[in-house]
């Protein structure tokens, strides 16, 4: 079971799940296109928070491309404690 983390939103889980499913780095526009009910501005706000927590890795070249990290995968399968993410 995934930990409940105070700063995370349902959008964060949807973003991480998409990145895990696709298995490649994709731009924010593609994330927004493929995640239901999550707008591009929300994606743009959430990705830096997920990156700061080490759940995703963002690339400068090509600009904005993002992929899930091993830590992000560990979160999805419930292998991280809340303390690891606060």
PDB file of N, CA, C and O in Angstrom:
ATOM      1  N   UNK A   1       0.841  -1.182   0.000  1.00  0.00           N
ATOM      2  CA  UNK A   1       0.000   0.000   0.000  1.00  0.00           C
ATOM      3  C   UNK A   1       0.886   1.244   0.000  1.00  0.00           C
ATOM      4  O   UNK A   1       1.887   1.307   0.714  1.00  0.00           O
ATOM      5  N   UNK A   2       0.510   2.215  -0.796  1.00  0.00           N
ATOM      6  CA  UNK A   2       1.275   3.456  -0.895  1.00  0.00           C
ATOM      7  C   UNK A   2       1.117   4.279   0.379  1.00  0.00           C
ATOM      8  O   UNK A   2       0.051   4.294   0.993  1.00  0.00           O
ATOM      9  N   UNK A   3       2.190   4.961   0.765  1.00  0.00           N
ATOM     10  CA  UNK A   3       2.074   5.837   1.935  1.00  0.00           C
ATOM     11  C   UNK A   3       1.214   7.055   1.612  1.00  0.00           C
ATOM     12  O   UNK A   3       1.169   7.506   0.468  1.00  0.00           O
ATOM     13  N   UNK A   4       0.537   7.580   2.621  1.00  0.00           N
ATOM     14  CA  UNK A   4      -0.220   8.814   2.471  1.00  0.00           C
ATOM     15  C   UNK A   4       0.716   9.948   2.884  1.00  0.00           C
ATOM     16  O   UNK A   4       1.146  10.034   4.034  1.00  0.00           O
ATOM     17  N   UNK A   5       1.015  10.802   1.934  1.00  0.00           N
ATOM     18  CA  UNK A   5       1.981  11.869   2.144  1.00  0.00           C
ATOM     19  C   UNK A   5       1.236  13.201   2.060  1.00  0.00           C
ATOM     20  O   UNK A   5       0.514  13.458   1.097  1.00  0.00           O
ATOM     21  N   UNK A   6       1.417  14.035   3.064  1.00  0.00           N
ATOM     22  CA  UNK A   6       0.611  15.257   3.202  1.00  0.00           C
ATOM     23  C   UNK A   6       0.718  16.207   2.003  1.00  0.00           C
ATOM     24  O   UNK A   6      -0.270  16.850   1.648  1.00  0.00           O
ATOM     25  N   UNK A   7       1.874  16.307   1.383  1.00  0.00           N
ATOM     26  CA  UNK A   7       2.042  17.279   0.297  1.00  0.00           C
ATOM     27  C   UNK A   7       1.642  16.742  -1.068  1.00  0.00           C
ATOM     28  O   UNK A   7       1.564  17.500  -2.036  1.00  0.00           O
ATOM     29  N   UNK A   8       1.388  15.445  -1.153  1.00  0.00           N
ATOM     30  CA  UNK A   8       1.072  14.854  -2.453  1.00  0.00           C
ATOM     31  C   UNK A   8      -0.423  14.928  -2.759  1.00  0.00           C
ATOM     32  O   UNK A   8      -1.254  14.983  -1.852  1.00  0.00           O
ATOM     33  N   UNK A   9      -0.748  14.929  -4.049  1.00  0.00           N
ATOM     34  CA  UNK A   9      -2.132  14.980  -4.510  1.00  0.00           C
ATOM     35  C   UNK A   9      -2.432  13.744  -5.356  1.00  0.00           C
ATOM     36  O   UNK A   9      -1.534  12.975  -5.698  1.00  0.00           O
ATOM     37  N   UNK A  10      -3.702  13.570  -5.682  1.00  0.00           N
ATOM     38  CA  UNK A  10      -4.087  12.470  -6.579  1.00  0.00           C
ATOM     39  C   UNK A  10      -3.429  12.632  -7.948  1.00  0.00           C
ATOM     40  O   UNK A  10      -3.129  11.647  -8.623  1.00  0.00           O
ATOM     41  N   UNK A  11      -3.213  13.862  -8.343  1.00  0.00           N
ATOM     42  CA  UNK A  11      -2.547  14.123  -9.619  1.00  0.00           C
ATOM     43  C   UNK A  11      -1.142  13.529  -9.629  1.00  0.00           C
ATOM     44  O   UNK A  11      -0.690  13.013 -10.650  1.00  0.00           O
ATOM     45  N   UNK A  12      -0.456  13.601  -8.493  1.00  0.00           N
ATOM     46  CA  UNK A  12       0.901  13.063  -8.411  1.00  0.00           C
ATOM     47  C   UNK A  12       0.905  11.565  -8.691  1.00  0.00           C
ATOM     48  O   UNK A  12       1.750  11.072  -9.438  1.00  0.00           O
ATOM     49  N   UNK A  13      -0.033  10.844  -8.097  1.00  0.00           N
ATOM     50  CA  UNK A  13      -0.120   9.409  -8.347  1.00  0.00           C
ATOM     51  C   UNK A  13      -0.385   9.128  -9.824  1.00  0.00           C
ATOM     52  O   UNK A  13       0.222   8.229 -10.408  1.00  0.00           O
ATOM     53  N   UNK A  14      -1.287   9.893 -10.424  1.00  0.00           N
ATOM     54  CA  UNK A  14      -1.610   9.691 -11.842  1.00  0.00           C
ATOM     55  C   UNK A  14      -0.391   9.962 -12.722  1.00  0.00           C
ATOM     56  O   UNK A  14      -0.140   9.228 -13.678  1.00  0.00           O
ATOM     57  N   UNK A  15       0.358  11.001 -12.406  1.00  0.00           N
ATOM     58  CA  UNK A  15       1.564  11.326 -13.168  1.00  0.00           C
ATOM     59  C   UNK A  15       2.581  10.192 -13.049  1.00  0.00           C
ATOM     60  O   UNK A  15       3.126   9.732 -14.053  1.00  0.00           O
ATOM     61  N   UNK A  16       2.831   9.749 -11.832  1.00  0.00           N
ATOM     62  CA  UNK A  16       3.803   8.676 -11.609  1.00  0.00           C
ATOM     63  C   UNK A  16       3.375   7.378 -12.276  1.00  0.00           C
ATOM     64  O   UNK A  16       4.202   6.668 -12.849  1.00  0.00           O
ATOM     65  N   UNK A  17       2.086   7.066 -12.202  1.00  0.00           N
ATOM     66  CA  UNK A  17       1.591   5.839 -12.832  1.00  0.00           C
ATOM     67  C   UNK A  17       1.799   5.879 -14.339  1.00  0.00           C
ATOM     68  O   UNK A  17       2.220   4.884 -14.930  1.00  0.00           O
ATOM     69  N   UNK A  18       1.510   7.020 -14.971  1.00  0.00           N
ATOM     70  CA  UNK A  18       1.720   7.150 -16.420  1.00  0.00           C
ATOM     71  C   UNK A  18       3.194   6.983 -16.767  1.00  0.00           C
ATOM     72  O   UNK A  18       3.535   6.239 -17.686  1.00  0.00           O
ATOM     73  N   UNK A  19       4.063   7.667 -16.043  1.00  0.00           N
ATOM     74  CA  UNK A  19       5.490   7.563 -16.327  1.00  0.00           C
ATOM     75  C   UNK A  19       6.001   6.144 -16.130  1.00  0.00           C
ATOM     76  O   UNK A  19       6.871   5.689 -16.872  1.00  0.00           O
ATOM     77  N   UNK A  20       5.474   5.451 -15.147  1.00  0.00           N
ATOM     78  CA  UNK A  20       5.861   4.061 -14.914  1.00  0.00           C
ATOM     79  C   UNK A  20       5.379   3.166 -16.055  1.00  0.00           C
ATOM     80  O   UNK A  20       6.119   2.307 -16.534  1.00  0.00           O
ATOM     81  N   UNK A  21       4.146   3.371 -16.483  1.00  0.00           N
ATOM     82  CA  UNK A  21       3.575   2.559 -17.564  1.00  0.00           C
ATOM     83  C   UNK A  21       4.310   2.758 -18.880  1.00  0.00           C
ATOM     84  O   UNK A  21       4.562   1.793 -19.602  1.00  0.00           O
ATOM     85  N   UNK A  22       4.656   3.998 -19.198  1.00  0.00           N
ATOM     86  CA  UNK A  22       5.278   4.243 -20.506  1.00  0.00           C
ATOM     87  C   UNK A  22       6.757   3.863 -20.496  1.00  0.00           C
ATOM     88  O   UNK A  22       7.293   3.454 -21.526  1.00  0.00           O
ATOM     89  N   UNK A  23       7.420   3.991 -19.357  1.00  0.00           N
ATOM     90  CA  UNK A  23       8.802   3.539 -19.242  1.00  0.00           C
ATOM     91  C   UNK A  23       9.843   4.376 -19.957  1.00  0.00           C
ATOM     92  O   UNK A  23      11.001   3.972 -20.063  1.00  0.00           O
ATOM     93  N   UNK A  24       9.442   5.542 -20.451  1.00  0.00           N
ATOM     94  CA  UNK A  24      10.378   6.422 -21.147  1.00  0.00           C
ATOM     95  C   UNK A  24      10.200   7.848 -20.629  1.00  0.00           C
ATOM     96  O   UNK A  24       9.217   8.144 -19.950  1.00  0.00           O
ATOM     97  N   UNK A  25      11.135   8.719 -20.945  1.00  0.00           N
ATOM     98  CA  UNK A  25      11.012  10.132 -20.625  1.00  0.00           C
ATOM     99  C   UNK A  25      10.082  10.784 -21.638  1.00  0.00           C
ATOM    100  O   UNK A  25      10.222  10.590 -22.846  1.00  0.00           O
ATOM    101  N   UNK A  26       9.129  11.563 -21.128  1.00  0.00           N
ATOM    102  CA  UNK A  26       8.179  12.252 -22.005  1.00  0.00           C
ATOM    103  C   UNK A  26       8.018  13.702 -21.537  1.00  0.00           C
ATOM    104  O   UNK A  26       8.273  14.015 -20.374  1.00  0.00           O
ATOM    105  N   UNK A  27       7.593  14.586 -22.451  1.00  0.00           N
ATOM    106  CA  UNK A  27       7.438  15.993 -22.093  1.00  0.00           C
ATOM    107  C   UNK A  27       6.145  16.237 -21.305  1.00  0.00           C
ATOM    108  O   UNK A  27       5.221  15.425 -21.355  1.00  0.00           O
ATOM    109  N   UNK A  28       6.087  17.349 -20.584  1.00  0.00           N
ATOM    110  CA  UNK A  28       4.887  17.667 -19.813  1.00  0.00           C
ATOM    111  C   UNK A  28       3.601  17.687 -20.660  1.00  0.00           C
ATOM    112  O   UNK A  28       2.537  17.284 -20.189  1.00  0.00           O
ATOM    113  N   UNK A  29       3.707  18.149 -21.883  1.00  0.00           N
ATOM    114  CA  UNK A  29       2.529  18.192 -22.758  1.00  0.00           C
ATOM    115  C   UNK A  29       1.967  16.775 -22.970  1.00  0.00           C
ATOM    116  O   UNK A  29       0.750  16.589 -22.969  1.00  0.00           O
ATOM    117  N   UNK A  30       2.834  15.791 -23.147  1.00  0.00           N
ATOM    118  CA  UNK A  30       2.381  14.409 -23.337  1.00  0.00           C
ATOM    119  C   UNK A  30       1.796  13.844 -22.046  1.00  0.00           C
ATOM    120  O   UNK A  30       0.845  13.063 -22.078  1.00  0.00           O
ATOM    121  N   UNK A  31       2.363  14.239 -20.921  1.00  0.00           N
ATOM    122  CA  UNK A  31       1.802  13.785 -19.637  1.00  0.00           C
ATOM    123  C   UNK A  31       0.382  14.334 -19.502  1.00  0.00           C
ATOM    124  O   UNK A  31      -0.546  13.582 -19.203  1.00  0.00           O
ATOM    125  N   UNK A  32       0.210  15.628 -19.717  1.00  0.00           N
ATOM    126  CA  UNK A  32      -1.113  16.245 -19.605  1.00  0.00           C
ATOM    127  C   UNK A  32      -2.107  15.629 -20.575  1.00  0.00           C
ATOM    128  O   UNK A  32      -3.272  15.435 -20.227  1.00  0.00           O
ATOM    129  N   UNK A  33      -1.665  15.321 -21.782  1.00  0.00           N
ATOM    130  CA  UNK A  33      -2.542  14.728 -22.788  1.00  0.00           C
ATOM    131  C   UNK A  33      -3.025  13.346 -22.365  1.00  0.00           C
ATOM    132  O   UNK A  33      -4.154  12.961 -22.673  1.00  0.00           O
ATOM    133  N   UNK A  34      -2.184  12.604 -21.666  1.00  0.00           N
ATOM    134  CA  UNK A  34      -2.479  11.210 -21.353  1.00  0.00           C
ATOM    135  C   UNK A  34      -3.006  10.947 -19.947  1.00  0.00           C
ATOM    136  O   UNK A  34      -3.350   9.809 -19.627  1.00  0.00           O
ATOM    137  N   UNK A  35      -3.076  11.959 -19.113  1.00  0.00           N
ATOM    138  CA  UNK A  35      -3.613  11.797 -17.763  1.00  0.00           C
ATOM    139  C   UNK A  35      -4.970  12.484 -17.710  1.00  0.00           C
ATOM    140  O   UNK A  35      -5.063  13.697 -17.897  1.00  0.00           O
ATOM    141  N   UNK A  36      -6.017  11.713 -17.456  1.00  0.00           N
ATOM    142  CA  UNK A  36      -7.373  12.264 -17.402  1.00  0.00           C
ATOM    143  C   UNK A  36      -7.527  13.234 -16.239  1.00  0.00           C
ATOM    144  O   UNK A  36      -7.029  12.999 -15.138  1.00  0.00           O
ATOM    145  N   UNK A  37      -8.224  14.319 -16.508  1.00  0.00           N
ATOM    146  CA  UNK A  37      -8.612  15.301 -15.493  1.00  0.00           C
ATOM    147  C   UNK A  37      -7.444  15.980 -14.788  1.00  0.00           C
ATOM    148  O   UNK A  37      -7.583  16.428 -13.649  1.00  0.00           O
ATOM    149  N   UNK A  38      -6.296  16.061 -15.452  1.00  0.00           N
ATOM    150  CA  UNK A  38      -5.157  16.798 -14.909  1.00  0.00           C
ATOM    151  C   UNK A  38      -4.688  17.761 -16.000  1.00  0.00           C
ATOM    152  O   UNK A  38      -4.283  17.341 -17.084  1.00  0.00           O
ATOM    153  N   UNK A  39      -4.750  19.053 -15.697  1.00  0.00           N
ATOM    154  CA  UNK A  39      -4.425  20.067 -16.691  1.00  0.00           C
ATOM    155  C   UNK A  39      -2.919  20.263 -16.831  1.00  0.00           C
ATOM    156  O   UNK A  39      -2.142  19.844 -15.973  1.00  0.00           O
ATOM    157  N   UNK A  40      -2.533  20.891 -17.898  1.00  0.00           N
ATOM    158  CA  UNK A  40      -1.122  21.202 -18.129  1.00  0.00           C
ATOM    159  C   UNK A  40      -0.559  22.087 -17.021  1.00  0.00           C
ATOM    160  O   UNK A  40       0.549  21.827 -16.551  1.00  0.00           O
ATOM    161  N   UNK A  41      -1.290  23.140 -16.578  1.00  0.00           N
ATOM    162  CA  UNK A  41      -0.750  23.935 -15.469  1.00  0.00           C
ATOM    163  C   UNK A  41      -0.527  23.105 -14.194  1.00  0.00           C
ATOM    164  O   UNK A  41       0.431  23.341 -13.458  1.00  0.00           O
ATOM    165  N   UNK A  42      -1.403  22.148 -13.943  1.00  0.00           N
ATOM    166  CA  UNK A  42      -1.215  21.280 -12.775  1.00  0.00           C
ATOM    167  C   UNK A  42       0.030  20.431 -12.946  1.00  0.00           C
ATOM    168  O   UNK A  42       0.806  20.274 -12.004  1.00  0.00           O
ATOM    169  N   UNK A  43       0.229  19.885 -14.125  1.00  0.00           N
ATOM    170  CA  UNK A  43       1.434  19.100 -14.413  1.00  0.00           C
ATOM    171  C   UNK A  43       2.671  19.968 -14.167  1.00  0.00           C
ATOM    172  O   UNK A  43       3.629  19.524 -13.534  1.00  0.00           O
ATOM    173  N   UNK A  44       2.644  21.194 -14.665  1.00  0.00           N
ATOM    174  CA  UNK A  44       3.780  22.098 -14.519  1.00  0.00           C
ATOM    175  C   UNK A  44       4.060  22.443 -13.052  1.00  0.00           C
ATOM    176  O   UNK A  44       5.213  22.661 -12.680  1.00  0.00           O
ATOM    177  N   UNK A  45       3.028  22.494 -12.226  1.00  0.00           N
ATOM    178  CA  UNK A  45       3.211  22.765 -10.794  1.00  0.00           C
ATOM    179  C   UNK A  45       3.698  21.542 -10.024  1.00  0.00           C
ATOM    180  O   UNK A  45       4.487  21.671  -9.088  1.00  0.00           O
ATOM    181  N   UNK A  46       3.233  20.360 -10.413  1.00  0.00           N
ATOM    182  CA  UNK A  46       3.515  19.152  -9.642  1.00  0.00           C
ATOM    183  C   UNK A  46       4.882  18.540  -9.962  1.00  0.00           C
ATOM    184  O   UNK A  46       5.525  17.992  -9.067  1.00  0.00           O
ATOM    185  N   UNK A  47       5.337  18.621 -11.207  1.00  0.00           N
ATOM    186  CA  UNK A  47       6.604  17.981 -11.570  1.00  0.00           C
ATOM    187  C   UNK A  47       7.797  18.468 -10.744  1.00  0.00           C
ATOM    188  O   UNK A  47       8.611  17.640 -10.335  1.00  0.00           O
ATOM    189  N   UNK A  48       7.942  19.771 -10.478  1.00  0.00           N
ATOM    190  CA  UNK A  48       9.075  20.181  -9.632  1.00  0.00           C
ATOM    191  C   UNK A  48       9.008  19.591  -8.222  1.00  0.00           C
ATOM    192  O   UNK A  48      10.044  19.270  -7.641  1.00  0.00           O
ATOM    193  N   UNK A  49       7.818  19.445  -7.674  1.00  0.00           N
ATOM    194  CA  UNK A  49       7.671  18.850  -6.343  1.00  0.00           C
ATOM    195  C   UNK A  49       8.057  17.377  -6.360  1.00  0.00           C
ATOM    196  O   UNK A  49       8.726  16.893  -5.447  1.00  0.00           O
ATOM    197  N   UNK A  50       7.635  16.669  -7.397  1.00  0.00           N
ATOM    198  CA  UNK A  50       7.989  15.254  -7.529  1.00  0.00           C
ATOM    199  C   UNK A  50       9.488  15.096  -7.753  1.00  0.00           C
ATOM    200  O   UNK A  50      10.100  14.152  -7.254  1.00  0.00           O
ATOM    201  N   UNK A  51      10.073  16.021  -8.501  1.00  0.00           N
ATOM    202  CA  UNK A  51      11.521  15.970  -8.723  1.00  0.00           C
ATOM    203  C   UNK A  51      12.272  16.231  -7.410  1.00  0.00           C
ATOM    204  O   UNK A  51      13.245  15.544  -7.101  1.00  0.00           O
ATOM    205  N   UNK A  52      11.824  17.209  -6.655  1.00  0.00           N
ATOM    206  CA  UNK A  52      12.463  17.532  -5.375  1.00  0.00           C
ATOM    207  C   UNK A  52      12.436  16.331  -4.427  1.00  0.00           C
ATOM    208  O   UNK A  52      13.368  16.134  -3.647  1.00  0.00           O
ATOM    209  N   UNK A  53      11.375  15.533  -4.494  1.00  0.00           N
ATOM    210  CA  UNK A  53      11.248  14.341  -3.649  1.00  0.00           C
ATOM    211  C   UNK A  53      12.017  13.148  -4.211  1.00  0.00           C
ATOM    212  O   UNK A  53      12.084  12.095  -3.577  1.00  0.00           O
ATOM    213  N   UNK A  54      12.599  13.316  -5.406  1.00  0.00           N
ATOM    214  CA  UNK A  54      13.370  12.240  -6.012  1.00  0.00           C
ATOM    215  C   UNK A  54      12.527  11.176  -6.680  1.00  0.00           C
ATOM    216  O   UNK A  54      13.013  10.078  -6.953  1.00  0.00           O
ATOM    217  N   UNK A  55      11.255  11.489  -6.951  1.00  0.00           N
ATOM    218  CA  UNK A  55      10.355  10.511  -7.557  1.00  0.00           C
ATOM    219  C   UNK A  55      10.413  10.534  -9.078  1.00  0.00           C
ATOM    220  O   UNK A  55      10.101   9.541  -9.734  1.00  0.00           O
ATOM    221  N   UNK A  56      10.812  11.670  -9.631  1.00  0.00           N
ATOM    222  CA  UNK A  56      11.002  11.790 -11.074  1.00  0.00           C
ATOM    223  C   UNK A  56      12.326  12.487 -11.333  1.00  0.00           C
ATOM    224  O   UNK A  56      12.889  13.140 -10.454  1.00  0.00           O
ATOM    225  N   UNK A  57      12.805  12.334 -12.552  1.00  0.00           N
ATOM    226  CA  UNK A  57      14.005  13.025 -13.010  1.00  0.00           C
ATOM    227  C   UNK A  57      13.618  13.834 -14.232  1.00  0.00           C
ATOM    228  O   UNK A  57      13.011  13.315 -15.170  1.00  0.00           O
ATOM    229  N   UNK A  58      13.973  15.105 -14.213  1.00  0.00           N
ATOM    230  CA  UNK A  58      13.658  15.978 -15.334  1.00  0.00           C
ATOM    231  C   UNK A  58      14.942  16.337 -16.062  1.00  0.00           C
ATOM    232  O   UNK A  58      15.995  16.498 -15.445  1.00  0.00           O
ATOM    233  N   UNK A  59      14.846  16.459 -17.371  1.00  0.00           N
ATOM    234  CA  UNK A  59      16.002  16.731 -18.214  1.00  0.00           C
ATOM    235  C   UNK A  59      15.956  18.145 -18.774  1.00  0.00           C
ATOM    236  O   UNK A  59      14.890  18.658 -19.113  1.00  0.00           O
ATOM    237  N   UNK A  60      17.123  18.764 -18.865  1.00  0.00           N
ATOM    238  CA  UNK A  60      17.213  20.081 -19.490  1.00  0.00           C
ATOM    239  C   UNK A  60      17.262  19.967 -21.003  1.00  0.00           C
ATOM    240  O   UNK A  60      16.835  20.877 -21.714  1.00  0.00           O
ATOM    241  N   UNK A  61      17.784  18.847 -21.496  1.00  0.00           N
ATOM    242  CA  UNK A  61      17.899  18.661 -22.939  1.00  0.00           C
ATOM    243  C   UNK A  61      17.521  17.232 -23.297  1.00  0.00           C
ATOM    244  O   UNK A  61      18.303  16.327 -23.003  1.00  0.00           O
ATOM    245  N   UNK A  62      16.395  16.977 -23.901  1.00  0.00           N
ATOM    246  CA  UNK A  62      15.422  17.968 -24.350  1.00  0.00           C
ATOM    247  C   UNK A  62      14.653  18.551 -23.166  1.00  0.00           C
ATOM    248  O   UNK A  62      14.375  17.863 -22.183  1.00  0.00           O
ATOM    249  N   UNK A  63      14.328  19.794 -23.281  1.00  0.00           N
ATOM    250  CA  UNK A  63      13.768  20.570 -22.189  1.00  0.00           C
ATOM    251  C   UNK A  63      12.468  19.989 -21.649  1.00  0.00           C
ATOM    252  O   UNK A  63      11.510  19.762 -22.388  1.00  0.00           O
ATOM    253  N   UNK A  64      12.462  19.756 -20.348  1.00  0.00           N
ATOM    254  CA  UNK A  64      11.244  19.356 -19.663  1.00  0.00           C
ATOM    255  C   UNK A  64      10.911  17.885 -19.700  1.00  0.00           C
ATOM    256  O   UNK A  64       9.996  17.451 -19.001  1.00  0.00           O
ATOM    257  N   UNK A  65      11.616  17.104 -20.489  1.00  0.00           N
ATOM    258  CA  UNK A  65      11.306  15.675 -20.530  1.00  0.00           C
ATOM    259  C   UNK A  65      11.504  15.091 -19.136  1.00  0.00           C
ATOM    260  O   UNK A  65      12.446  15.445 -18.427  1.00  0.00           O
ATOM    261  N   UNK A  66      10.611  14.202 -18.761  1.00  0.00           N
ATOM    262  CA  UNK A  66      10.591  13.668 -17.403  1.00  0.00           C
ATOM    263  C   UNK A  66      10.428  12.155 -17.441  1.00  0.00           C
ATOM    264  O   UNK A  66       9.703  11.611 -18.274  1.00  0.00           O
ATOM    265  N   UNK A  67      11.122  11.483 -16.513  1.00  0.00           N
ATOM    266  CA  UNK A  67      10.937  10.038 -16.370  1.00  0.00           C
ATOM    267  C   UNK A  67      10.852   9.708 -14.887  1.00  0.00           C
ATOM    268  O   UNK A  67      11.340  10.467 -14.049  1.00  0.00           O
ATOM    269  N   UNK A  68      10.243   8.595 -14.567  1.00  0.00           N
ATOM    270  CA  UNK A  68      10.138   8.138 -13.190  1.00  0.00           C
ATOM    271  C   UNK A  68      11.486   7.556 -12.756  1.00  0.00           C
ATOM    272  O   UNK A  68      12.215   6.991 -13.571  1.00  0.00           O
ATOM    273  N   UNK A  69      11.806   7.697 -11.483  1.00  0.00           N
ATOM    274  CA  UNK A  69      13.042   7.143 -10.939  1.00  0.00           C
ATOM    275  C   UNK A  69      12.744   5.823 -10.228  1.00  0.00           C
ATOM    276  O   UNK A  69      11.585   5.443 -10.058  1.00  0.00           O
ATOM    277  N   UNK A  70      13.793   5.143  -9.823  1.00  0.00           N
ATOM    278  CA  UNK A  70      13.605   3.921  -9.034  1.00  0.00           C
ATOM    279  C   UNK A  70      12.872   4.237  -7.734  1.00  0.00           C
ATOM    280  O   UNK A  70      12.057   3.442  -7.265  1.00  0.00           O
ATOM    281  N   UNK A  71      13.161   5.379  -7.165  1.00  0.00           N
ATOM    282  CA  UNK A  71      12.467   5.812  -5.946  1.00  0.00           C
ATOM    283  C   UNK A  71      10.977   6.018  -6.226  1.00  0.00           C
ATOM    284  O   UNK A  71      10.136   5.670  -5.397  1.00  0.00           O
ATOM    285  N   UNK A  72      10.654   6.574  -7.375  1.00  0.00           N
ATOM    286  CA  UNK A  72       9.257   6.747  -7.765  1.00  0.00           C
ATOM    287  C   UNK A  72       8.554   5.409  -7.913  1.00  0.00           C
ATOM    288  O   UNK A  72       7.403   5.261  -7.502  1.00  0.00           O
ATOM    289  N   UNK A  73       9.231   4.446  -8.492  1.00  0.00           N
ATOM    290  CA  UNK A  73       8.656   3.092  -8.618  1.00  0.00           C
ATOM    291  C   UNK A  73       8.465   2.459  -7.243  1.00  0.00           C
ATOM    292  O   UNK A  73       7.467   1.781  -6.999  1.00  0.00           O
ATOM    293  N   UNK A  74       9.426   2.681  -6.345  1.00  0.00           N
ATOM    294  CA  UNK A  74       9.313   2.147  -4.982  1.00  0.00           C
ATOM    295  C   UNK A  74       8.101   2.747  -4.278  1.00  0.00           C
ATOM    296  O   UNK A  74       7.403   2.048  -3.545  1.00  0.00           O
ATOM    297  N   UNK A  75       7.847   4.034  -4.495  1.00  0.00           N
ATOM    298  CA  UNK A  75       6.656   4.672  -3.929  1.00  0.00           C
ATOM    299  C   UNK A  75       5.394   3.995  -4.453  1.00  0.00           C
ATOM    300  O   UNK A  75       4.493   3.670  -3.679  1.00  0.00           O
ATOM    301  N   UNK A  76       5.329   3.783  -5.763  1.00  0.00           N
ATOM    302  CA  UNK A  76       4.125   3.209  -6.367  1.00  0.00           C
ATOM    303  C   UNK A  76       3.798   1.818  -5.815  1.00  0.00           C
ATOM    304  O   UNK A  76       2.626   1.462  -5.690  1.00  0.00           O
ATOM    305  N   UNK A  77       4.822   1.036  -5.486  1.00  0.00           N
ATOM    306  CA  UNK A  77       4.546  -0.312  -4.982  1.00  0.00           C
ATOM    307  C   UNK A  77       4.510  -0.356  -3.449  1.00  0.00           C
ATOM    308  O   UNK A  77       4.402  -1.430  -2.856  1.00  0.00           O
ATOM    309  N   UNK A  78       4.601   0.817  -2.816  1.00  0.00           N
ATOM    310  CA  UNK A  78       4.463   0.882  -1.368  1.00  0.00           C
ATOM    311  C   UNK A  78       5.699   0.543  -0.582  1.00  0.00           C
ATOM    312  O   UNK A  78       5.603   0.165   0.586  1.00  0.00           O
ATOM    313  N   UNK A  79       6.861   0.668  -1.190  1.00  0.00           N
ATOM    314  CA  UNK A  79       8.115   0.317  -0.513  1.00  0.00           C
ATOM    315  C   UNK A  79       8.774   1.492   0.212  1.00  0.00           C
ATOM    316  O   UNK A  79       9.820   1.316   0.836  1.00  0.00           O
ATOM    317  N   UNK A  80       8.176   2.691   0.139  1.00  0.00           N
ATOM    318  CA  UNK A  80       8.713   3.852   0.850  1.00  0.00           C
ATOM    319  C   UNK A  80       7.831   4.163   2.041  1.00  0.00           C
ATOM    320  O   UNK A  80       6.614   3.987   1.980  1.00  0.00           O
ATOM    321  N   UNK A  81       8.437   4.625   3.123  1.00  0.00           N
ATOM    322  CA  UNK A  81       7.692   5.088   4.288  1.00  0.00           C
ATOM    323  C   UNK A  81       7.342   6.548   4.126  1.00  0.00           C
ATOM    324  O   UNK A  81       7.993   7.273   3.374  1.00  0.00           O
ATOM    325  N   UNK A  82       6.320   6.976   4.828  1.00  0.00           N
ATOM    326  CA  UNK A  82       5.924   8.391   4.806  1.00  0.00           C
ATOM    327  C   UNK A  82       7.093   9.274   5.191  1.00  0.00           C
ATOM    328  O   UNK A  82       7.285  10.339   4.603  1.00  0.00           O
ATOM    329  N   UNK A  83       7.877   8.848   6.172  1.00  0.00           N
ATOM    330  CA  UNK A  83       9.027   9.637   6.621  1.00  0.00           C
ATOM    331  C   UNK A  83      10.031   9.867   5.499  1.00  0.00           C
ATOM    332  O   UNK A  83      10.732  10.879   5.491  1.00  0.00           O
ATOM    333  N   UNK A  84      10.105   8.941   4.558  1.00  0.00           N
ATOM    334  CA  UNK A  84      11.022   9.088   3.434  1.00  0.00           C
ATOM    335  C   UNK A  84      10.600  10.189   2.462  1.00  0.00           C
ATOM    336  O   UNK A  84      11.404  10.656   1.655  1.00  0.00           O
ATOM    337  N   UNK A  85       9.334  10.599   2.547  1.00  0.00           N
ATOM    338  CA  UNK A  85       8.798  11.554   1.576  1.00  0.00           C
ATOM    339  C   UNK A  85       8.379  12.875   2.175  1.00  0.00           C
ATOM    340  O   UNK A  85       8.051  13.796   1.427  1.00  0.00           O
ATOM    341  N   UNK A  86       8.374  13.012   3.473  1.00  0.00           N
ATOM    342  CA  UNK A  86       7.935  14.272   4.101  1.00  0.00           C
ATOM    343  C   UNK A  86       9.022  15.302   4.071  1.00  0.00           C
ATOM    344  O   UNK A  86       8.829  16.418   4.554  1.00  0.00           O
TER     345      UNK A  86
END
